[in-house]
Amino acid sequence: MKLLEDRIVKDGIVSAGNVLKVDCFLNHQIDVAFINELGKEFYRLFKDAGVNKILTIEASGIGIACLAAQHFNVPVVFAKKSKSKNIAGDVYVSKVTSFTHGTTHDVIVSKKFLNENDRVLILDDFLARGQALLGLIDLVEAAGAKVVGAGIVIEKSWQEGAALIREKGVRLESLARVESMDVETGVKFVKD
């Protein structure tokens, strides 16, 4: 998506350790009008998939999922990274290791929000090693629901995540596919 690639070039910052900071518009401060355009694109890509629920993981995926959900007219469920007092009853649990944070969490969704009748679109901000996405897929499968696709804002295509997701047979659509990035030369995108 050219609009996204241009914004990454303009406002993204490549830090040591292959970290792409897009916190000025995507995952710390949210440019709502811009993210709404990304939501429209996810709708264009998945409008015929029968989506009746969008699933993401806290925290960075929530804004993206909410702005996309308004185009699908469906609810958003987000996996929490810790069980709190406001989650009552049975839950689905999956372990997720974060590339960015270097931590492992149990991610949790209440069983009352996912069931066998759901056709779930999973959305998230980044795909690197694929662990968050695999954890979300596990939650959907545990509920007996169907994953109809996964939408990613920025894919680091040199890492194994996209291949792992496709090997599972999940339709994966990434709005920007980063081929490489470097502090000195910036970001290069996969050209299809």
N, C-alpha and C positions, 0 to 999 in steps of 0.2 A: 504494500500500500504506500504509494508515493508520498501522500500527506504525512504519514507516520515517519517514513525514512527521512524526509526533509526536517521534521521536528527533532528527530534524534541527532542529526548532523548539526542543527542549529543550537540545541539546548542540552544535548547529552554530554556527559563528561566521562571519559574512560579513565579509571583509576587502576593502580597496580593490582595485580591478581585477577585480571580479566573481569573487573566489575564495571558495569555500565550504569552510571548514575543518571536517572531520568526523574529524579525526585522533584524537579520544579514543575512538572506537568502530569506525572503519572502515579507515583506511589508515595508521596509525602504531601506535597501540595498538588491538588487535582485541578486541572484545567477542564472544567465541566463541559463547556461547549466542544472542546477538542475530543474528550473521551466519549461524548455523545456521538460524534462522527465515527469513532471506532465501534460503538454499539450498533450503529446503522450498518456498518460493514459486516459485523458478526451476524446480524439479522439477514442481510442479503445472502451470506454464505450458507446459513442453516435454516432459513425460513421454511423449507420443505421437509425438515427432519421430524416434524411432529413434537417439537420441544414443549414440555409442559412444566419444566422446572429447570432453573439454572443453579449449579453448584459451584462454589469457589471455596477458598481457604482464607481465614483471616490473616493479615489485615489488608494487604495490598490489593487483593482481588475483589474486595467488596464494592468499591466505587465503580470499577469496570463492569462487574456483574449487574449492579443496579441500573446503570445507564443503558446497558444492553437489554435488560429485562423489560424495560418500558416499551421497547419495540416489539418484543415477543408477547407482551401482556401476560407474563407469567411471574410467579414468585421466585425469589432468590433464597437459597439456603447456603449458609456458610459454615464450614467445619471450624470448630473452635480448637484452639491449641491447648486448652486445659478445661477440665470439668469444673463448673462453678455451681453455686447453690441454685441458680436459676435454670439449670438443666435437670429436670425431674424425670424419673423413669428410666427405661432402657435406652441404651445408646449403641450405635455402631462405632467401632474404634479401629484405627489403623495407625501404624507408625510411619512417620515422615521425617527424613533428614533434610535440612535446609542447606543448600550450597552456600548461600549468602551469609547465613548466620553460623554455620558450622555446628548446629545443634540438632538433636532428635526429639520430636514431640509425639505424643499420642494425639491424633486429631479425632474429634468427636462430633457426631451428628446424632441428634435425638431421633429415635426410631419413628416418632410421630410425623417427621417431616420428609421421610423417604420410604417408598413402598413399591411393591411389584407393578403397580400401574404407572409408575413414573418413567418418562422418556427424558433423560437428563443431558443437558449441555453443560460441560465443565468449562469454565473460563478462568484464566489467570494472567498475571502480568508478564512473567518470564518463564521460559522453559530452558533449563540447562541440562542437568543430569536426569531429570524426569521423576524425581522421587516424590514431590508433592502431587504431581498428576497421577502417578501410580497409586499413591495413597487414597486419593479421591476416587479413582476407579474402583479400588477395593471396597470403599464405603458403598458405592452404588451397587456393586455386585452383591455385597452382603445383604442389601435390602431387597434383592431380587429384581431391581429396576434395570433399565437398559440405558447404557451410555450411547447417545446418538452422535456424539462428537465432542471434540475438545478444541477450544479456541484460545490461542495464545497471542498476546500483544507482541512480545519480542522473543524470538527463538535464537538461542546461541547454537547455530547449526553444526559447529565443529564438535560439540559435546554429544554424548550418547542418548540424551533424553528423547529426541524426536524419533530415533530409530526404535527405542524401547516401546514407545507408545504405538507406533505403526505396526511393530511385530505383534502386539496384542490385538491387532485388527481394528483399532480405534481410528476413525476419521479425524485427522489433525489438520487444522488450518491456522497458520501463523501469519499475522499481519505484516510483520517485518522479520526477515530471516537474516541474521548477522553471520557473515562468513568468517570474519576475523575482526579483531580490534586490538589497538595498541595505543599506549599513551602518546607516542610520537606521531603516528600516522592516522589515528582516529578509527572510525568504523567503516568497514567495507561490507556491503550487502550481497547476498546470493542473488544472482541475476538468472531468472527463469527463462 
